[in-house]
Amino acid sequence: MEHQLTIYNTLDRKKELFVPLHAPHVGMYVCGPTVYGDAHLGHARPAITFDVLFRYLTHLGYKVRYVRNITDVGHLEHDADEGEDKIAKKARLEQLEPMEVVQYYLNRYHKAMEALNVLPPSIEPHASGHIIEQIELVQKILDAGYAYISEGSVYFDVAKYNKDHHYGKLSGRNLDDVLNTTRELDGQQEKRNPADFALWKKAQPEHIMRWPSPWSDGFPGWHAECTAMGRKYLGEHFDIHGGGMDLIFPHHECEIAQSVASQGDDMVHYWMHNNMITINGTKMGKSLGNFITLDEFFKGSHPLLTQAYTPMTIRFFILQAHYRSTVDFSNEALQASEKGLERLIKGYTLIKELNATNCDSDFDVKGLKQKCEEALNDDLNTPMVISHLSEATRYINAVYAGKAKISPADITILDSIFNIFLFNILGINKEQNTNSTEKEIQYQQAVDLLLNIRQKAKSEKRWEEADFIRDELEKIGFNIKDTKDGTKWHLKS
């Protein structure tokens, strides 16, 4: 494929030209949710970020196998391998089977992703469905000498691994830093070293999620699932592994260690991480209790929300920032995104109503496509794509108002550019972009009523009255245009 797509590789800390291992095939693995509660804005960001990457790679002509896992076992309350399994705890509190909890929240997650126009992955494996593969992974690491058995659990020997390899190369930490920041928690006497992490945990008698293994009845450590499932579906070496920046350490660091320990080298060529969604400068997350669920955004039902926001407003809000930058939630920012998206959609709807001339266009329409491609090739710079489309929208409005010229060929190209970049790649659903309330519908009907009165005045040759209605509407921000198909109107940008 001829392209100049560069992506920021967290491992090397620089942008690199994307060269697939087995073109035209691309393997991409992205960490999905732990399904014990409703998805929030923080979950939307990686889903949307890697959905755009999936769409763009497909646009470039690649055949992408996109794997996004579902964590339904093994994710304990504390990263130091202590506390209850998050799903088992939810099941205990609600007196449900763990898989009832999983299925309920997975259904709701899928519904939220569909609303956000996030394409489903090629494969969506569950951790609980790949226990055999995880046991095999643990055994390989034991056979290589980088793990040990302690009281029925199996732990990765970080210190021994670090003598032969570099534990911390993804996060930039050295082992001394890890040791100094690792919390001492109850039960860690099983470990030789506080930095060691669980590959397999022996289940306590009250633990309701357990499977037989050579070491004990228990369950896999959280980090094992992605290494095992990534290898199963994408092979020992694949192109891209993505996720949130909060997963760099310990989760992805541990994945690299598991990979190198079990097969001798890292499975992943490019590591990609999106930054966090914050609220008042603090990471939004379930564990911190400061999150707003996507359903609450769509309904406007959270105390911090001043209104409901459509899924497309949420998607556009996230894409207006580069995926590696922090995004801070505020109603003002979301409302600005709502208006910005409305301007783009209205601009697109005007394209087919533009009057072409035989003169050259006043805008470099052909260059617009190249600019959008260059922005995406520059590490998925979606804000720059939006900026270019906004510039095009201002031009469309100028042509519509008779203040600029466009050629017939450029009208066709402009229509194609919006369909490719705004709808197909950025994933904006033009059919679900509005947040029409009953009041808004009434407002639209009122404007239409005024224009119908104006049309009646024109038909009865009451020109002064017709002009008065048009002029007053334009004074308060409406663009009124008489066409052969009737009067068209829209709010000025």
C-alpha positions in Angstrom: 0.0 0.0 0.0 1.3 3.4 -0.9 0.8 5.8 2.0 2.8 7.8 4.6 0.9 6.8 7.7 3.0 7.5 10.8 1.9 6.5 14.3 3.4 7.2 17.7 5.0 4.1 19.1 4.9 4.3 22.9 7.8 1.7 23.1 10.2 3.9 21.1 8.7 7.2 22.1 8.5 8.6 18.6 6.4 8.7 15.4 7.3 5.8 13.1 6.2 5.0 9.5 3.6 2.2 9.7 4.9 -0.9 7.9 2.8 -4.0 8.5 4.5 -7.3 9.1 2.3 -9.2 6.6 0.8 -6.6 4.2 -2.0 -6.3 3.1 -3.0 -8.0 6.4 -2.9 -6.0 9.6 -3.3 -7.4 13.1 -4.6 -5.1 15.8 -5.4 -5.9 19.4 -7.1 -3.4 21.7 -7.8 -3.8 25.4 -11.6 -3.8 25.9 -13.6 -3.2 29.1 -14.0 -5.1 32.3 -17.7 -5.5 32.3 -19.0 -5.0 35.8 -20.6 -1.6 35.3 -21.9 0.8 32.6 -19.4 2.3 30.2 -18.4 5.9 30.8 -16.8 8.6 28.8 -13.3 7.2 29.6 -14.3 3.9 27.9 -15.6 5.8 24.9 -12.2 7.3 24.1 -10.2 4.2 23.3 -13.2 2.7 21.5 -13.5 5.7 19.2 -9.8 6.2 18.8 -9.1 2.7 17.6 -12.3 2.7 15.6 -11.0 5.6 13.6 -7.7 3.7 13.1 -9.6 0.6 12.1 -11.6 2.6 9.6 -8.6 4.4 8.2 -6.5 1.3 7.8 -9.4 -0.2 5.9 -9.7 2.9 3.8 -6.0 2.6 2.9 -6.8 -0.9 1.5 -5.6 -3.1 4.4 -7.4 -6.2 5.5 -7.6 -5.7 9.2 -8.2 -8.3 11.9 -9.3 -6.2 14.9 -9.4 -8.0 18.2 -10.9 -6.3 21.2 -11.1 -8.4 24.4 -13.7 -8.6 27.1 -12.3 -9.0 30.6 -14.8 -11.1 32.6 -12.5 -12.8 35.1 -9.2 -12.2 36.9 -9.3 -8.4 37.2 -8.9 -7.9 40.9 -9.7 -4.7 42.8 -6.0 -3.9 43.3 -3.2 -4.1 40.6 -1.0 -5.7 43.2 -3.0 -9.0 42.9 -5.2 -8.4 46.0 -8.8 -7.8 46.7 -11.9 -9.5 45.1 -12.4 -10.1 41.5 -14.4 -7.1 40.3 -17.1 -9.1 38.6 -17.3 -11.7 41.4 -17.8 -8.9 43.9 -20.6 -7.3 41.9 -22.2 -10.7 41.5 -22.0 -11.3 45.3 -23.4 -8.0 46.2 -26.3 -8.4 43.7 -26.8 -12.1 44.4 -26.3 -13.0 40.7 -24.2 -15.4 38.8 -21.0 -13.7 37.6 -21.9 -14.3 34.0 -25.3 -12.7 34.6 -23.3 -9.6 35.5 -21.1 -9.9 32.5 -23.9 -10.4 30.1 -26.0 -7.6 31.4 -23.2 -5.0 31.2 -21.8 -6.4 28.0 -25.2 -5.9 26.3 -25.3 -2.3 27.5 -21.7 -1.7 26.4 -22.5 -3.0 22.9 -25.6 -0.8 22.8 -23.5 2.3 23.8 -20.9 1.5 21.2 -23.5 1.1 18.5 -24.9 4.5 19.5 -21.4 6.0 19.1 -21.2 4.4 15.7 -18.2 2.3 16.8 -17.8 -0.6 14.4 -17.7 -4.1 16.0 -14.3 -5.7 16.1 -13.4 -8.7 14.0 -13.2 -10.9 17.1 -14.3 -10.1 20.7 -12.8 -12.9 22.8 -13.7 -13.3 26.5 -11.0 -14.1 29.1 -13.2 -16.8 30.7 -13.4 -18.5 27.3 -9.6 -18.9 27.0 -8.6 -20.4 30.3 -6.8 -23.3 28.5 -4.7 -20.8 26.5 -3.8 -18.9 29.6 -2.8 -22.1 31.5 -0.5 -23.0 28.5 1.0 -19.5 28.6 1.7 -19.8 32.4 3.3 -23.2 31.8 5.6 -21.9 29.1 6.8 -19.1 31.4 7.4 -21.6 34.2 9.4 -23.8 31.8 11.5 -20.9 30.8 12.4 -20.2 34.4 10.7 -16.8 34.8 7.9 -17.9 37.2 7.5 -19.8 40.4 4.8 -21.6 42.3 3.8 -20.4 45.7 1.0 -21.9 47.8 -0.9 -22.9 44.7 -0.5 -19.6 42.9 2.0 -18.8 40.1 3.9 -15.5 40.1 6.1 -13.9 37.5 9.6 -13.5 38.7 10.3 -9.9 37.8 13.8 -9.6 39.3 15.0 -12.7 37.5 13.5 -11.6 34.2 15.1 -8.2 34.6 18.5 -9.7 34.8 18.1 -11.1 31.2 15.7 -8.5 29.8 14.5 -5.0 30.6 11.4 -4.9 32.7 10.0 -1.4 32.4 11.0 -0.5 28.8 7.5 0.5 27.8 6.7 2.7 30.8 10.3 4.0 31.2 10.6 2.7 34.8 13.5 0.8 36.2 13.0 -2.1 38.7 14.2 0.0 41.6 11.4 2.5 40.9 8.9 -0.3 40.7 10.0 -1.8 44.0 9.9 1.6 45.7 6.3 2.3 44.5 4.8 -1.2 44.9 2.4 -1.2 47.8 2.7 -3.8 50.5 -0.7 -5.5 50.8 -2.0 -8.4 52.8 -1.2 -11.8 51.2 2.0 -10.6 49.4 4.1 -12.9 51.6 3.4 -15.4 48.8 5.6 -13.4 46.6 9.4 -13.4 46.5 9.3 -9.8 45.5 6.5 -7.1 45.9 6.8 -6.3 42.1 6.1 -9.9 41.1 2.7 -10.3 39.5 0.2 -13.2 39.4 0.0 -15.4 36.4 -2.4 -17.8 38.2 -4.2 -17.3 41.5 -5.4 -20.0 43.8 -9.0 -19.4 44.6 -10.0 -19.0 48.2 -12.9 -21.2 49.4 -15.4 -18.3 49.0 -14.2 -17.4 45.4 -17.0 -18.4 43.0 -15.0 -18.1 39.7 -12.5 -21.0 39.5 -11.1 -23.5 37.1 -8.8 -26.5 37.5 -5.1 -26.2 36.7 -1.9 -28.1 37.3 -1.2 -25.8 40.3 -4.6 -25.3 42.0 -8.3 -24.6 41.4 -8.1 -20.9 40.6 -8.2 -18.3 38.0 -5.7 -16.5 35.7 -4.0 -13.2 36.5 -5.4 -10.2 34.7 -2.4 -9.6 32.5 -2.3 -13.2 31.1 -5.5 -12.9 29.0 -4.3 -10.4 26.5 -1.0 -12.2 25.8 -2.8 -15.5 25.4 -5.6 -14.2 23.2 -3.4 -11.9 21.2 -1.2 -14.9 20.3 -4.2 -17.1 19.5 -5.9 -14.8 17.1 -3.0 -12.7 15.7 0.0 -14.9 16.0 3.3 -14.6 17.8 4.0 -11.3 16.2 1.4 -8.7 15.2 1.3 -5.1 14.2 -0.6 -2.9 16.7 -1.6 -3.2 20.4 -3.7 -0.3 21.7 -5.4 0.9 24.9 -5.6 3.7 27.3 -2.5 5.3 28.7 -3.4 4.1 32.2 -2.7 0.5 31.0 0.9 1.2 30.1 1.9 0.2 33.6 1.4 -2.4 34.9 -0.8 -4.1 32.4 1.0 -3.6 29.1 4.4 -3.8 30.8 3.5 -7.2 32.1 2.2 -8.3 28.7 5.6 -7.5 27.2 7.3 -9.5 30.0 5.0 -12.5 29.5 5.6 -12.4 25.8 9.4 -12.2 26.0 9.5 -14.9 28.8 7.3 -17.3 26.9 8.6 -17.0 23.3 11.8 -15.0 23.5 10.7 -11.7 22.0 7.9 -9.1 22.1 4.8 -10.0 20.1 3.9 -6.3 19.3 5.5 -4.0 16.7 3.6 -0.8 17.5 2.3 0.1 21.0 -0.4 2.9 20.8 -2.1 4.6 23.8 -4.8 7.2 24.0 -4.7 9.8 26.8 -7.2 10.2 29.6 -10.6 11.9 29.9 -10.4 14.1 33.0 -13.0 15.8 35.1 -11.8 18.8 37.0 -8.3 17.7 36.2 -8.6 14.2 37.7 -8.8 11.0 35.6 -12.4 9.9 35.1 -12.8 6.3 36.3 -15.0 3.8 38.1 -12.5 3.2 40.9 -12.5 7.0 41.7 -16.3 7.3 41.6 -16.1 10.5 39.5 -17.4 9.1 36.2 -20.4 9.9 34.1 -21.8 7.0 32.2 -22.5 7.2 28.4 -26.2 6.5 29.1 -26.3 9.5 31.5 -24.7 11.7 28.8 -27.4 10.5 26.3 -30.2 11.2 28.7 -28.7 14.3 30.5 -29.5 12.5 33.8 -26.2 13.2 35.8 -26.1 16.2 38.2 -23.0 17.6 36.4 -24.8 17.7 33.1 -26.8 20.8 32.0 -28.5 18.9 29.1 -28.5 15.7 27.2 -25.8 15.1 24.5 -26.2 13.0 21.4 -23.8 10.1 20.8 -22.5 12.0 17.8 -21.8 15.0 19.9 -19.8 12.8 22.3 -17.9 11.2 19.4 -17.1 14.6 17.9 -16.0 16.0 21.3 -13.5 13.2 21.6 -12.2 13.6 18.0 -11.7 17.3 18.4 -8.7 16.5 20.5 -5.7 14.5 19.4 -5.9 11.0 20.9 -2.6 11.5 22.8 -3.7 14.7 24.5 -5.8 15.0 27.7 -9.5 15.9 27.3 -11.2 17.7 30.2 -14.9 17.3 30.5 -17.1 20.4 30.7 -20.6 21.3 29.6 -19.2 24.3 27.8 -16.8 22.2 25.7 -19.5 19.7 24.9 -21.9 22.5 23.8 -19.2 23.9 21.6 -18.7 20.5 20.1 -22.5 20.2 19.5 -22.5 23.5 17.6 -19.4 22.7 15.7 -20.8 19.4 14.5 -24.1 21.0 13.5 -22.2 23.5 11.4 -20.4 20.7 9.5 -23.5 18.7 9.0 -25.4 21.8 7.7 -22.5 22.6 5.5 -22.7 19.2 4.0 -26.4 19.4 3.4 -25.9 22.6 1.4 -23.4 21.1 -1.0 -26.1 19.7 -3.3 -27.9 23.1 -3.3 -24.9 25.1 -4.5 -25.2 26.9 -7.8 -22.1 26.0 -9.9 -20.5 28.4 -12.4 -18.3 27.8 -15.4 -15.5 29.8 -13.6 -12.8 28.2 -11.4 -13.6 27.7 -7.8 -12.4 30.2 -5.2 -11.2 27.4 -3.0 -8.7 24.6 -3.5 -11.1 21.7 -3.3 -8.7 19.1 -4.7 -6.1 20.2 -2.1 -8.6 19.7 0.7 -8.5 15.9 0.2 -4.7 15.9 0.3 -4.8 18.0 3.5 -7.2 15.6 5.2 -5.0 12.6 4.2 -1.9 14.3 5.4 -3.5 15.0 8.8 -4.6 11.4 9.3 -1.2 10.2 8.2 0.3 12.3 10.9 -0.5 10.0 13.8 -4.3 10.2 13.3 -4.5 14.0 13.7 -8.4 14.1 13.7 -8.5 17.7 15.1 -6.7 18.9 12.0 -9.1 17.0 9.7 -12.0 18.7 11.5 -10.3 22.1 11.0 -9.9 21.5 7.3 -13.6 20.4 7.0 -14.6 23.5 9.0 -12.7 25.7 6.5 -14.5 24.0 3.7 -17.8 24.6 5.5 -17.2 28.3 5.6 -16.5 28.2 1.9 -19.7 26.3 1.2 -21.7 28.9 3.2 -20.1 31.7 1.2 -21.0 30.0 -2.1 -24.5 29.4 -0.9 -24.8 33.1 0.0 -23.6 34.1 -3.5 -20.3 35.5 -2.1 -18.0 32.8 -3.7 -17.9 30.6 -6.8 -17.6 26.9 -7.3 -17.3 24.7 -10.4 -19.6 21.7 -11.0 -16.7 19.2 -10.7 -15.7 20.7 -7.4 -19.2 20.2 -6.0 -18.9 16.5 -6.7 -15.4 16.3 -5.1 -16.6 18.3 -2.1 -19.5 15.9 -1.5 -17.1 12.9 -1.8 -14.6 14.5 0.7 -17.2 14.9 3.4 -18.5 11.4 2.9 -15.0 9.9 3.0 -13.5 11.9 5.9 -16.4 13.0 8.1 -18.7 10.1 7.8 -16.7 7.0 6.7 -13.4 7.6 8.6 -14.3 9.9 11.5 -17.4 7.8 11.8 -20.0 10.6 12.2 -23.5 9.3 11.6 -25.2 12.0 9.7 -28.6 10.4 10.4 -28.1 10.8 14.2 -26.4 14.1 14.6 -29.2 16.2 16.0 -30.6 16.4 19.5 -34.1 17.4 18.6 -36.2 18.1 21.6 -39.9 19.0 21.5 -39.0 22.7 22.0 -36.6 22.6 19.0 -39.2 20.9 16.8 -41.6 23.7 17.8 -39.0 26.3 17.0 -38.4 24.8 13.5 -42.1 24.8 12.9 -42.4 28.4 13.9 -39.7 29.5 11.4 -41.4 27.4 8.7 -44.7 29.1 9.6 -43.1 32.6 9.1 -41.8 31.5 5.7 -45.1 30.2 4.7 -46.7 33.6 5.6 -43.9 35.2 3.6 -44.6 32.9 0.6 -48.3 33.8 0.7 -47.4 37.5 0.8 -45.2 37.1 -2.3 -47.9 35.2 -4.1 -50.3 38.0 -3.4 -47.6 40.6 -4.5 -47.3 42.1 -1.0 -43.6 42.5 -1.6 -42.9 44.9 1.3 -44.4 42.5 3.8 -42.4 39.5 2.3 -39.2 41.5 2.3 -39.8 42.6 5.9 -40.1 39.0 7.1 -36.9 37.9 5.2 -34.9 40.9 6.5 -35.9 40.5 10.1 -35.1 36.8 10.0 -31.7 37.5 8.5 -31.1 40.2 11.2 -31.4 37.6 14.0 -29.1 35.1 12.3 -31.0 33.1 9.6 -29.9 32.6 6.1 -32.9 32.7 3.8 -32.6 31.6 0.2 -35.4 31.3 -2.5 -34.9 28.4 -4.8 -36.9 26.7 -7.5 -37.9 24.1 -5.0 -39.1 26.6 -2.4 -37.5 28.7 0.3 -34.6 27.2 2.2 -33.2 28.4 5.5 -30.5 27.6 8.0 -28.8 29.4 10.9 -25.7 31.3 9.9 -22.4 29.9 11.1 
